[in-house]
C-alpha cells in the first residue's frame, strides 16, 4: 500500500491520473471519515490531472499521530507533497480538510494554486461547544463511542434529515467506519479540529488565493453563515447546495461536482 512519511506519521494515500505531474489536485476529508469520502469526485478529477487523496492522521489506514495542531497538519502536508515530488496543488477540503487548507494557504502559499472549501469554517467554535467536544473526546478515548450515541448526537450533525431518511445505509456505513478507527487517533484529530483550533478569518483576508466556498443549506455542524463569512473574507464565490447537510460531497455529489469540477479545471489551466 502507498504511504508517505510526514512529521505526523505515515499517511496512506490513493493516487489517480498522471503520477509524474508536478501539479496535483489534493483532496482532504472531514473528521470521522477517510479518503473514501471523495469517491464520487476522484474520477472527474483524474480526467483533469494528477489526483491524490490522503487518509488524515489517525483515520483510515494512516498512522496514529502525536498530539498535533492544524498548523502542524499543514506543515505535514507540505512534507507529503515534497516526498511525492509535487510542487503546486489545487487543494480541496471538506470540514477538517477545509480547515487544513486554510492553514496551508497561510503557511505554504507558494505551493497553492487554488483551494475549494466545503462545509467548513475559518472561525473558532464557541466555548460551550469546545467543552462539549472535549467531553466527547474523553469519553471516546476511554470508553469508546456506542453506536446509539453516534446515531443520536453525531449523525444529525453530519447529515441532513432527508439524507438520514432516504440514505440510511450511508449513515450506517459511516458509523461502522468510525468505530473501526483508532480511538486515540480520532481523539487527537478531534482535539486539533474541534477544541484547540483558533480563528484564521482575519488572517485569510490578507491572503490572495483563488477560492471557492460550498456549503449544504442544512449543514448543522458549520451553518451557512460561517461559509458566508469565509467567502466574504476571501472574496470567493459561495455555492449553496440544496437539501444537503455537512457532508455535501457524499450527500449531493452531482450538485457538488457541477460547481467543483469546473473550478478545479480552471484553476489548473490558469
C-alpha positions as CSV (number, residue, x, y, z in Angstrom):
1,X,0.0,0.0,0.0
2,X,1.3,3.5,-0.8
3,X,2.4,5.6,2.1
4,X,4.2,8.9,2.6
5,X,6.2,9.8,5.7
6,X,5.3,13.1,7.5
7,X,6.0,14.7,10.8
8,X,2.6,13.4,11.9
9,X,3.4,9.8,11.0
10,X,2.9,7.7,7.8
11,X,-0.1,8.6,5.7
12,X,-1.9,6.3,3.4
13,X,-2.9,7.8,0.0
14,X,-4.7,6.9,-3.2
15,X,-3.5,8.3,-6.5
16,X,-5.0,8.7,-9.9
17,X,-4.2,10.3,-13.2
18,X,-0.7,11.3,-14.4
19,X,1.5,10.2,-11.4
20,X,4.6,12.1,-12.8
21,X,3.0,15.5,-12.9
22,X,4.4,18.2,-10.7
23,X,1.0,19.8,-10.2
24,X,-1.8,17.9,-8.5
25,X,-5.3,18.0,-7.1
26,X,-5.2,17.1,-3.4
27,X,-8.3,16.0,-1.5
28,X,-8.7,16.2,2.3
29,X,-11.6,14.6,4.0
30,X,-13.6,15.5,7.1
31,X,-13.3,14.4,10.7
32,X,-14.5,10.8,11.3
33,X,-14.1,9.9,7.6
34,X,-11.3,8.7,5.3
35,X,-10.3,9.2,1.7
36,X,-13.3,7.3,0.5
37,X,-15.3,10.4,1.2
38,X,-14.1,11.6,-2.2
39,X,-15.1,8.5,-4.2
40,X,-17.6,10.5,-6.3
41,X,-15.1,13.2,-7.1
42,X,-12.0,11.1,-8.0
43,X,-12.9,10.1,-11.5
44,X,-13.7,13.6,-12.8
45,X,-10.7,15.0,-11.1
46,X,-8.4,12.3,-12.5
47,X,-9.5,13.3,-16.0
48,X,-8.2,16.8,-15.3
49,X,-4.9,16.0,-13.7
50,X,-2.9,14.1,-11.1
51,X,-5.2,13.4,-8.1
52,X,-4.2,12.4,-4.6
53,X,-6.5,11.5,-1.7
54,X,-5.0,11.2,1.7
55,X,-6.3,9.5,4.8
56,X,-5.9,12.0,7.5
57,X,-3.8,11.4,10.6
58,X,-5.3,8.7,12.8
59,X,-8.0,8.0,10.2
60,X,-8.5,5.2,7.7
61,X,-5.2,3.4,7.0
62,X,-2.9,6.3,8.2
63,X,-0.9,6.0,11.4
64,X,-1.9,7.4,14.8
65,X,-0.2,10.8,15.0
66,X,1.4,12.5,18.0
67,X,-0.6,15.3,19.6
68,X,-0.9,18.0,16.9
69,X,-2.4,21.3,15.8
70,X,-4.0,22.2,12.4
71,X,-0.8,24.2,11.8
72,X,1.3,21.1,12.3
73,X,-1.0,19.3,9.9
74,X,-0.5,21.9,7.2
75,X,3.3,21.5,7.6
76,X,2.9,17.7,7.4
77,X,1.0,18.1,4.2
78,X,4.0,20.0,2.8
79,X,6.2,17.1,3.9
80,X,4.0,14.7,2.0
81,X,4.0,16.8,-1.2
82,X,7.8,17.0,-1.1
83,X,8.1,13.3,-0.9
84,X,5.7,12.8,-3.8
85,X,7.6,15.4,-6.0
86,X,4.6,17.8,-6.1
87,X,5.3,21.5,-6.4
88,X,1.9,23.1,-6.8
89,X,-1.6,21.9,-5.8
90,X,-5.3,22.7,-6.0
91,X,-6.4,21.8,-2.5
92,X,-10.0,20.5,-2.0
93,X,-11.0,20.2,1.6
94,X,-14.3,19.4,3.4
95,X,-14.8,20.4,7.1
96,X,-11.5,19.3,8.7
97,X,-9.9,19.2,5.2
98,X,-11.1,22.8,4.6
99,X,-9.6,24.0,7.9
100,X,-6.3,22.3,6.9
101,X,-6.5,24.1,3.5
102,X,-6.8,27.5,5.1
103,X,-3.7,26.9,7.3
104,X,-1.9,25.6,4.3
105,X,-2.7,28.8,2.4
106,X,-1.3,30.8,5.3
107,X,1.9,28.8,5.8
108,X,2.6,27.5,2.3
109,X,1.1,30.0,-0.1
110,X,3.8,29.4,-2.7
111,X,2.6,25.8,-3.2
112,X,-1.1,26.6,-3.6
113,X,-2.8,27.4,-6.9
114,X,-6.3,27.5,-5.5
115,X,-8.5,25.9,-2.9
116,X,-12.1,24.7,-2.7
117,X,-13.6,24.8,0.8
118,X,-16.6,22.7,1.5
119,X,-18.8,22.9,4.7
120,X,-16.0,24.4,6.8
121,X,-15.3,27.4,9.0
122,X,-12.4,29.8,9.5
123,X,-13.7,30.7,13.0
124,X,-13.2,29.1,16.4
125,X,-16.1,27.3,18.0
126,X,-17.9,28.9,20.9
127,X,-16.7,28.0,24.4
128,X,-19.7,25.8,25.3
129,X,-19.2,23.7,22.1
130,X,-15.5,23.3,22.8
131,X,-16.4,22.0,26.3
132,X,-18.9,19.6,24.8
133,X,-16.5,18.3,22.2
134,X,-13.7,17.9,24.8
135,X,-16.1,15.7,26.8
136,X,-16.9,13.6,23.7
137,X,-13.1,13.2,23.2
138,X,-12.5,12.0,26.7
139,X,-15.5,9.6,26.6
140,X,-14.4,8.2,23.3
141,X,-10.8,7.7,24.2
142,X,-11.5,5.8,27.4
143,X,-14.9,4.2,26.8
144,X,-15.5,4.2,23.0
145,X,-18.4,5.5,21.0
146,X,-21.6,3.5,21.4
147,X,-23.4,3.3,18.1
148,X,-26.5,4.8,19.8
149,X,-24.6,7.9,20.7
150,X,-23.3,8.2,17.2
151,X,-26.8,7.8,15.8
152,X,-28.4,10.4,18.2
153,X,-25.6,13.0,18.6
154,X,-23.2,12.8,15.7
155,X,-25.1,11.6,12.6
156,X,-27.6,14.6,12.7
157,X,-24.5,16.9,12.7
158,X,-23.1,15.1,9.7
159,X,-26.2,14.5,7.5
160,X,-29.4,16.5,6.9
161,X,-32.8,15.0,7.7
162,X,-33.5,13.9,4.2
163,X,-30.2,12.0,3.9
164,X,-30.8,10.2,7.2
165,X,-34.3,9.3,6.0
166,X,-33.5,8.4,2.4
167,X,-29.9,7.0,2.6
168,X,-29.8,5.1,5.9
169,X,-27.1,2.8,4.5
170,X,-24.8,5.8,4.2
171,X,-25.4,6.7,7.8
172,X,-24.8,3.2,9.0
173,X,-21.6,2.8,6.9
174,X,-20.2,6.0,8.4
175,X,-20.9,4.9,11.9
176,X,-19.3,1.5,11.4
177,X,-16.2,3.1,9.8
178,X,-15.8,5.5,12.7
179,X,-16.0,2.6,15.2
180,X,-13.2,0.9,13.3
181,X,-10.7,3.8,13.5
182,X,-8.1,4.1,16.3
183,X,-9.7,5.8,19.2
184,X,-6.5,7.6,20.1
185,X,-6.1,8.8,16.5
186,X,-9.7,10.1,16.3
187,X,-9.3,11.9,19.6
188,X,-6.1,13.6,18.7
189,X,-7.5,14.8,15.4
190,X,-10.8,15.9,17.1
191,X,-8.9,17.9,19.7
192,X,-7.0,19.7,16.9
193,X,-10.1,20.4,14.9
194,X,-12.8,21.0,17.4
195,X,-11.2,22.1,20.6
196,X,-7.8,23.7,20.0
197,X,-8.2,25.4,16.7
198,X,-8.0,29.2,16.6
199,X,-9.7,31.6,14.2
200,X,-8.0,32.5,11.0
201,X,-10.8,34.5,9.5
202,X,-9.0,37.9,9.7
203,X,-5.6,36.4,8.5
204,X,-7.3,34.8,5.5
205,X,-8.5,38.2,4.3
206,X,-4.9,39.2,3.7
207,X,-4.1,36.1,1.6
208,X,-4.6,36.4,-2.2
209,X,-5.7,33.0,-3.3
210,X,-8.3,31.8,-5.8
211,X,-11.0,30.1,-3.8
212,X,-14.4,28.5,-4.0
213,X,-16.7,28.0,-1.0
214,X,-19.5,25.5,-0.9
215,X,-22.0,24.7,1.9
216,X,-25.1,22.5,2.3
217,X,-28.1,24.6,3.1
218,X,-28.9,22.3,6.0
219,X,-25.4,22.0,7.4
220,X,-25.8,21.7,11.2
221,X,-22.1,21.4,12.0
222,X,-20.9,24.6,10.2
223,X,-24.1,26.5,9.4
224,X,-24.3,28.6,6.2
225,X,-23.4,32.0,7.9
226,X,-19.9,30.6,8.6
227,X,-19.5,29.9,4.9
228,X,-20.7,33.4,4.1
229,X,-18.2,34.9,6.4
230,X,-15.5,32.7,4.9
231,X,-16.4,33.6,1.3
232,X,-16.5,37.3,2.2
233,X,-13.1,37.2,3.8
234,X,-11.6,35.5,0.7
235,X,-13.6,37.4,-1.9
236,X,-14.7,34.0,-3.1
237,X,-17.8,32.7,-4.8
238,X,-20.2,30.9,-2.5
239,X,-22.3,28.0,-3.8
240,X,-25.1,26.7,-1.6
241,X,-26.0,23.0,-2.1
242,X,-29.7,22.4,-1.7
243,X,-31.1,19.7,0.6
244,X,-27.6,18.8,1.9
245,X,-26.0,18.7,5.3
246,X,-22.4,18.8,6.4
247,X,-21.2,16.0,4.1
248,X,-22.3,17.6,0.9
249,X,-19.7,15.7,-1.2
250,X,-21.4,12.4,-0.5
251,X,-24.9,13.6,0.2
252,X,-25.3,15.5,-3.1
253,X,-22.2,14.6,-5.2
254,X,-23.7,15.5,-8.6
255,X,-24.6,19.0,-7.4
256,X,-21.2,19.5,-5.7
257,X,-19.4,18.3,-8.8
258,X,-21.3,20.7,-11.0
259,X,-19.6,23.6,-9.2
260,X,-16.4,21.9,-8.0
261,X,-15.1,20.2,-11.2
262,X,-15.1,23.4,-13.4
263,X,-13.4,25.4,-10.6
264,X,-10.6,22.8,-10.3
265,X,-10.2,22.6,-14.1
266,X,-10.0,26.3,-14.5
267,X,-7.5,26.6,-11.5
268,X,-5.2,24.0,-13.1
269,X,-5.3,25.7,-16.5
270,X,-4.9,29.2,-15.3
